[in-house]
Amino acid sequence: MKPYKSIYTALLLVLVLGACKVSKDIPLPVNAAPEKFRGSVSTDTASIAALPYKDFFKEQTIRNLIDTAIVNNYDMQIALKNMEAAALLFSQSKLGNIPELNLKVGANSSRPSDNSLNGLQIGQFSQSKHIEDYSVTGGLSWEADIWRKIANQRNAAGAAFMQSAEVKKAVQTRLVSNIAQSFYRLIMLDTQLEIAKKNLSLNDSTLNIIRLQFDAGQVTSLAIQQAEAQQLVAAGLVPQLEQRIALEENALSILTGAFPKTIARIGTLNSINVQDQVSTGIPSRMLSLRPDVKSAELELVKANAKVGIAKASLYPSLVITANGGLNSFKASNWFNIPGSLFGVVAGGITQPIFQRKQLRTQYEVALVDREKSVIQFRSSVLTAVGEVSDELVKIEKLKEQYVIADKRVRTVQSGLSNANMLFKSGMANYLEVINAQSNALQSELDLATVKTAQLNAVVELYRALGGGWK
């Protein structure tokens, strides 16, 4: 019974030492984010990022495209597979405290030399010239988690699984943003194409009048040439915009996991309203919503666990093993029980002494990696805060630009109307009309561009705050 008492004593020692923690975890940096975003005037602690994308986007077409993309987009499918693999590894890590059990069935026959010691011994006790051995062995091995090495392995695997979930969220937030912005660009191009065609029609009308004046001897051929040049400028925009529309449709189709095709859409750019109320909340709220920041936070959890694993490898390890089964030199006696039974129970403590500083170096590298993870966390927070601040500036300044661009459109449209009336009455020359048409075309195109930039800035703010994965 003495060997068993020794084993029981070792197990008791394990229970005492099992509560030992060989390394101290580093907590997340405090005050990593500022109290408010630059450019934020709202005092509301709520954030638009907390809204599900189905509530944030008012356009049903965008919501439908996003729903399709989440199911069919290949980046999303890869992210889900990565989550699946991480979940399997995490499930496996939970079994670290369970003993390993192996079964081995063996049979062998050997013929030693007649001049060897084994050969002489066989000759003395048996008429056979060979030795047979048949065995069925069950082996059990269990390592005591004295220094929480196995627990830290489980923690690292759990953090890796949660990281894979955050990566999936990050892919979705980027996907939601890209689809919405691509859709708004598509609507903008539709609007600009309509503007170009309308302007082309005006140029045709002006050119016809100038030709009539030329036939009457009122203008020279230079007037016709300049009018035709202006007409060609407007005409050249049509295929250019049609090309951009097709390319945008192709890109949007690929985002949704489909082959390039026409994207069905309803409404115009003028029918889409820019959201005026965009609550950013407070930066600390953003840290809990933005996937890349959460991933950096989980990286510190992994780094703490890896430091614990590396530190535990420097300390003694206790392994208890047990082997038992059936063994016989004759196949006929193989399953003769209890005669063929055998068993061995052993426990051993291993303390690394000298391994060319490999374990110590691994521990020191783990410490350095942990310091890097803290820096990376601060960097991710800084990047996130910077992106939010950038979009707030864009939203504010684009409002001012839109007011100016809208006023310019109204001004040049009024000027174009006056120029056409004066030209028909002979009180304005063709150059004034051509110049008015050119200004009207460019100002309307610019207004569409500014409004699309406004829509996309709000979408990008939504993503920068961590919205889109709900």
C-alpha positions, 0 to 999 in steps of 0.5 A: 500500500505504500506506493499508493500512499505516495501517490495520494500524498502527491495528489494532495500536494497538487491540490495545495499548489493548484491554486498557485498563480505563477504570473500576474496578468496585466490589466487593460490600460486605463484612460486609453480613450479621451472623454469626447471626440474632437468635433462632437457637440452632442452630449448624448451617451447613446451612439448610432453604432448601437443601432442594427443596420436594419434600423440605421439604413432607411432604404429598403434596397440597401437593407436587402443588398446587405442581407444578401451579402451577409449570407453570400459574401465569400469574406463573410463565409471565410470568417465564419469558417475561421470561427468554426475552427476556433470553436473546435480548438476551444472545445478541445482545450476544455479537455486539458485536465482529463487524463489521456488514455491509449490502447495498444495491441501488439504481437511480435516474433523474434529469432535471436542468434544461437550464439547470443545470450537470449539464444542460449537461454531459449535453448535451455528452457524451450525447444523453440528457436524464436520468442513470441510476445502478445500484449494488449496494453491500456496506458493512462497519463495525467498531468497535474495543472499545478501552475495553471498551465492548462488553465492558461492554455484554455484561456488563450484558446477561448480568447482566440475564439472570441477574437475570431468572432470579432474578426467576423464582426469587423468583416461585416461592418466593413461589408455593410459600409462598402455596400451602402457607399457603393449604392449611394455612388450608383445613385449619384452616377444615375443622377449625373447621367440624367444631368449630362443627358439634359445638358446635352439636349440643351446644347443641341437646342442651342446649336440649332439656333446658332446654325440658323443664325449662321445661315442668316449671316448673323454669326460666323462658323467659329460660333458653330465650332464652339457650340459643337465643342461644348456639345461634345463635352456633354456628349462625352460624359454620357458613355463615361458615366455609363461605364462607371455605372456598369463598373459600380454595379459589377463591384456591388454584385461581387460584394453580394456574392453574385456574378456581375449584373444589373442592380435594381434600384428605386428612387433618385439622389434627391429622394434620399435624405442625409441624416442630420442627427448622428449621435457618437456617444462617448469614446469609452462606449465605442471601445465596447462596440468596435470589433478591432478594438475588442480584438486588440483587447482579447490579444492582451488576454491571450498574451497574459495567458501565454506568459503564464504558460511560459512561466509554468514551463520553468517549474516542476511538472507532475505526471501520473501514469498507469499501464495495464493489460494482458501479456503472454508468450503464447497466443493460446494464453493471451486471454488467460485471466488473471494469469496474463494480467499486468499493471504498473502505476507511476508518478514522476516530477520533472524539473527543467534544469538546463535546456540551453536557455530555451524556456527562459527565452520563451518566457522573456519573449512572451513578456515582450509580446505582452508589452506589444499587445498593450501598445497595439491596444492603445494604437487601435484605440487611437486609430478608432478615435481618429477615424471618428474625429475625421468623419465628424469633421467631414460631416460638418464641412460637407454641410457647409459645402452643400449649402454653397453648392446648392446656392451655386446651382440655383444661381447658374440655373437662373443665369442659364434661363436668362441667357437663353431668353436673351440669346433668343431675343438677340440681346446675348451672344452665343458665348454667354449661352455656352458659358452658362450651360457649362457652368450649369452642367458642372455645378449640378454634377458637383452638387450630386458629388457633395451630397453623395459624400455627405451620405458616405460620411455618415455611413463611414461614421457609423462604421468607425463607431463600430456599427454594422455587425448587429 
